[in-house]
Amino acid sequence: MVAIEEYRERVQQLLAHYQMPPFLKEGVETQLIVDTKHDHYQLVNVGWDNGQRVYGVVVHIDIKDDKIWLQQNLTDQLVAEDLVELGIPKDRIVLGFQPVYMRKHTSFAVN
């Protein structure tokens, strides 16, 4: 089993990769938010686009109960599959954005 420290490192590595390039459009920044004390990790878009405020969580990952919980994925990336490519076993990844009754139909952890 991978140590929690390695989970933290791999999640941060993946999100930092998604953060590049840091700007979606001029005036919009993608920020990497890291809370290793509580194990919350997010990519957030912040800024202004044509006079409209832009703010939203694009990817949100938590580490709890020795598992990686993918809480939000508003990208076109297969975040869970990318975590597997980084060495995280599927039975340690929970698709938290899926209802519990749907999780059993995936190849990932139920909870």
Secondary structure, DSSP 8 states (H G I E B T S, - for coil): ---HHHHHHHHHHHHHHHH-SSBSSTTEEEEEEEETTTTEEEEEEEEEETTEEEEEEEEEEEEETTEEEEEEE-SSS-HHHHHHHTT--GGGEEETTS-HHHHTTSSSB--
